[in-house]
């Protein structure tokens, strides 16, 4: 199976895991996914692959699903719950980075080859350059806060159920544009030539744009789950 088919399969798996988490744990299942997405994205981002003829990283899918979560939370529970999820992800990313970098201060057992190999592997993943870590956190918080604001801005103008796709896509695509601009600029400006920098930006945003379009049916699915659960709750009363 080529990389493109694997990427599409991973996209579907991520979406289905989100829906499963929502069905099993309700609102908290969605909030729980945010730390999963931001932590997994920062691990996957170190692996580069070729997708659709372009160089790309693997973290784009799982990171972009965080926008699906905030849109479902915004639609079903309001902006306060969506913001709670965003700050949960922000705190989780800082906490994991700090804890794992503290763990790297310990020296591996001398003579234990496996321990040395695992130490080097963990170091590669979690010993992030301060500039990249800062770029990731800044892009995350700015884009997510905009996504929540924009979703409710467009909801006032397109508030019907059959217009959910409009407010979902308008908020997500602009938010992911902000995320890509901020991250690429802060992390790589001065590191790569302008042409390379632009290519990285185009690749990053293009893949996130595909995720944004593909997540639309799952936003509607999340809405149906919410309405069904609310109906069942009223019937039980």
N, C-alpha and C positions, 0 to 999 in steps of 0.2 A: 504494500500500500504506500502510495507516495505521500509526501508531506502535506499536500493540500487536502487530500481526503482525511488524513489523520487530524488535521487542524479542524476540519468541519465536524468530525466525530467528537473531538474534544469540546467543541462549541456546544453540541447537543448534550453531551454528558453534563457539562456545567449547568446548563439550563434545567435539565431534568433533576439534578441534585438539589437545585434551589426550590423547585416545585415540591419535591419530596420533603425537604426540610420544612416547608410551609405547611404541608399537609400533616406532618408528624408533630410539629411543635408550635404551629401557629405563628403569631407575630414574632416570637422570640427565635423561631427557626430562621426567619429572615435576618434579624439582627445578628444572630450567631454567624451567618455567612460572611458578613462584612470583614471580621478579623481573618477568617479563612482566606478570603479573596486577596486582601492586601499583603498578608504574610506570604502566601503561596506565590503571588506575583513577584515579590521581591526576591524569592528563591529562583523562580523560573527565568527571570530576566537575564541571568548570567549565561543562559544557553542561547546562542544565535543559530538560526536555521534559514533556509531559503524557502520563501513562500510566494507563489504567484510571480516568480522571477525577481523578487526583491529580497534583500537581506532583512531579517526581522528577528525579534526575540519571542520567546514563548509566553511571556507574562501578559501579553495583551488581552487574551480572552478572559482569564480569571479576574484580572483587574477591572476590565470593562463591565463585568457582571455586577460590580458594586453599584453601578448606575441603575441597573435593572432593579436591584433591591430598594434603593432609595425612591425610585418611581412607584413601586408597588406600595411601599410604606406611606408615601405621600398621598397616593390615591385612596388608600383604604383607611389610614389611621391619622393622617395629618402631618404637617411639617415638623412638629415637635418630636414625634417618634422617628422620623427620618433623620433629623439632626442628632438624636441620641445614638442612632446606628453609626453615623459618620464619626462622631467623637469616640465611640467604642473602637472603631477601626484605627483611628489616629493613636489612641492610647496603646492599643495592642501592638502596633508596629514599633512604637518607641520602646515599649517594655521588652519585647522579644529581642530587638536589636541590642538593647542594653544588657540584658541577661546573658545572651549568647557571647557578646564581646567580653563580658566579665569572665565567662567560662573559659575563654581562650587565653586568659592570663595564666591558667594552670599549665604546667609543662607536662607533656605526655610521658608515660612511664618509659624509662630508658630500657632498651632491649626488646620492647614490645612493638614489633613492626606494624601490627594491625592498629594499635593505638596511634602510632605516628601517622599512618595513612589517613585514619579517620580525622585526626586533628587537622591535617592539611586540607582535607575536603571541607570540613566545617569552617575553617579559616577562610577558604575561598568564597564560601557562600555568605558568611555573616560579617566578615571584616570589611564592611563597605567603606569606600572613601567618603569622608564627611560631606563633600560637595554633592555626591550622588544621593546620599541619604537625605540631605537637606532638600535637594530638588524634588525628590519623591514625596516627602512630607508636605512641602509647600504646594506642589501641583495637586496633590490629593485633597487637601483641605479647601483650596480655592475652587477647584472644579466641582467638588461635591456640594459646597455651600451654594454655588451658582445653580447647580442642578435642582436643588430643592426650591430655591427662590423662583427659578424659571418655570418649573413645573406648575407651581401655584399661580404664577403670572399668566401662563397660557390657559390654565384651568378656568380662570375667570372669563376668558374669551371663547374657549371651546370646552364647555362644561358638560356636554352630553356624553353618554356612555359610548356612543359610536364615534366620538371624536377623541377618545382616549389615545389613539395612535398618533394624533397630531401633537398633543401636549407631551406625550412620551418622547417622540422623536425630536421635536424642536428643542426641548430642554436637554436631552442627552447628547445630541450631536454638537451643540454649541459648547456644552460642558466638557466634552471630550476634546474639542478643539482647544479650549483653554488649558486643559491638562497637558496636552501634547506640546503646546507652545511653551508653557512654563517649564515643564520638565526638560525638554530638549535644550532650551535656551540656558537655563541655570546649570544643568549638568555638563553640557558639552560646548558651550560658547568659548572660543579660544583654544579648544582642544582639537577640533576638526576644522578643515577648511569650509568656507561658506557652502560650497556645492554639496559636500558630504553631509553637512549639518542639515541642509534642506532635504536631502534624500532620506535621512533618518526620520525627520519630521513627517514627511509624506507617507513613509512606510508605516510609522506608528499610528498616524491618524486614519489612514486607509483601513487598516485592520480593525481599529476600534469602531470605525464607521460601519463596517460589515456587521460587527457584533450588535451595534445599536439598531440596525434595521432588522436583524434576525431575532432580537429579543421581543419585538412587538407582540407576537402571538402569546408569549409567556406573560406579558403584562396583563393581557385580557384573561388568561388562565388564572392568574393571581386574583384578579377581580372576581371571577366566578367562584373561586374557593371562598373568598371573603363573604360574598352574598349568600352562598350555600350555608356556611357556618352560622351566619347571623339568622338565617331563616330557621335552621334547626334549633338554635338557642331560643327563639321566640316560640316555636312549637312546644318546646319542653316547658316553658313558663305557662 
